Amino acid sequence: MRNTGYLTLVFIFLFFMNSCKKVEQLPATPHIEFTSFTVFDTTDILGNNSKGGRLKFHFEDGDGDMGLNAPDGTTADSTNLFFTLFRKEGGVMVAAPDNDPLKPSPYRIPYMERTGQNKILKGTVSVTFLYLFYSPADTIRYDFYITDRAHDTSNVASTNEIILSVNNTYK
C-alpha cells in the first residue's frame, strides 16, 4: 500500500513537470525564410493565356503583431510585404527599374493575432503573381521582406533564379 502511494506521488510529480514547460521566446523583429517559387500556366480574368508564379515563405514574429487591418482611409500603412525584382542581364542579376512590367506591387499580409500567454506567430505566406508580359528569355529573382505593426523590418530573403518560360518549382 505504501509503494502505491509513492508511485502515485511520483506520477503526479512527473505529470506536473511535463505540463510546466517554458514559454517559447522569439525576437520581436519578424524573420522570414524562402520556401519555394512555382511557375505555372494560367489565364487572366479576360481569358488570355499568361504565366503565373506562386511565392511561398515561412515567417516567425515573436510579439505577434503581424499583418495590417483592412484600409479605412485613415491609416498610412497599407502594405507590409515588399519586393525588389532582379533580371538576368549578361549572366548577372541586375535590379530592375520601378516601371518594369514584371515588378510586383507591395502586398498586404492580413491582420493576425494570437490570444493567450504565447503571442508568437509562425506560419506560411503564399503570394500569387500574374505575368501578362514576359519573354522566353526572362530569368528573374526576387528579394523580399516584411514589416510588422510596430514597423519592425524582417531580414531580406531571396528566391532562386526563376526562368519564367519553364513551368517548375524552385526551392
N, C-alpha and C positions, 0 to 999 in steps of 0.2 A: 504494500500500500504506500509505503514511504517512497519507493522508487518511482511509482506512478506520479506522485506529487512533484518530485524533482524533474521528471521528464516533462510534465505539463509546464512547469516554470521555464525550463529551457526552451520548449517550443514557443511559448508566449514571448520570451525574450527575443528569439530569433525572428519571429514574425514582426515584432515592432522595429527591430533593427533594419529589416528589409524595407519596411514602409516609410522610414525616415530618411529617404535619400535626399542628398543635397540638390537644390535647385540649380539647373544648368545656367551658366553665366556666359554671355557673349558681349562683345563691344557694342556700343550704341550706334556706331557707324556701320551702315549696311555693307555686306560683302556679296559679290556675285561671282559666278563661275559658269563659263560657256559649256553647254551640254552638246548641242547639235544644231545644224542648219540643213534643212531639206529643201531641194529644188524639185518642183513638180509642174506638170502641165495643168492648166485650168482655163476657165473662161471668165471674162469680166461681166458686169451686170447687163451689158448690151449684147452678150453672146459672142464677143470677139475672143479668138484664141489668144492666150497670153501665158506667161510663166508666173508661177507663184513661188514664194520662199517662206519657210517657217523657221524662225529662230526660237530655240529653247535654251533657257538658262536657269540655274539654281540661285536662290538668294537666301540670305540669313540677315535678320535685323534684331539686335539684342534688346532694344527697348520697345519693339513692336509698333513703331509709328510709320509703317509703310502705307503707301497709297494716298490718293487725294480724293476728297469729296467731289461729287459732280459739280461742274462750274455753275455758279449762280450769278456771275457778272460782278460780284463784289470782291472776289479774291484774285490776287495776281498770279498765283501758282496754278497753271493749267496742265502742265506736263511734268513728268518725273523720270522719263526714260529717254536718253539722248544718244544719238548715233553720229559717228564720223565714217563716211564712205571713203574707201580707197579703191582705186582702179589700177590694174596691172598695165604699166606702160613701159615698153622696152625691157621687160623682165623684172621691173621694180614696182613695188606698190607705192602709189602716189595719192595723197589726199585729193579728193575730187572737189571741184568748186561747189558753192552753195546752190547754183542753178542746174546742177547735174540732174537729168531726169530719173536716175536710179537712186538718188539720195532721198531717204525717207524723212518724213517729218518726225519731230519728237512725239512720243506716245504718253498716254496716261495709264498708270497702273492704278486700278480702283482701290478705294479705301479698305483697309484691313485692320482688324483689332482683335486681340485675344482678351478674354476675360480670365480672371483668376490671378494667382500669385505669379505665375511664369508668363511674362509678356513676350518672350522670344517668338519671332515669326520665322518660319522656314517654309520654302515651297519652290515651285517651278513656275516660271512665266513663259508663255508661248505667244509670240507675235507673228502675224502673217503679213507678208508683203506681196504686192501685185506689181509685176513688171510688164508694162504695156510697150515700152520702147527699149529694146535690147538688141545686141547683135551677137552672132555665134562666137565672136572673139572676146566677149566681155568676161573678164575674170575680176572678181571683186573681193573685198574683205570689209567687215565692219568692226570698228571699235565702239564699245558702248558702256554706259554707266547709268546708275540710278541715283536719285536723291530721295530722302525721306521727308516727313513733315517738319522735322527740325532743321531741314536744309543740310543734313549730313550727306556728304557725297561718297559713294562707294568707290572701290577700286575700278579701274578700267579693264574690261575683259575684251578679248578679240576672238572673232571667228577664224576658222581656217580660210585659205583661199577657196573661193566659190566660183565654179565655172557655170554660168547661167544657162548655157545651151545644153548641159548634161543633167538629166534627172538623176539625183543622187542624194545621199545623206552624208554630210560632212561632220565628223566628230573630232 
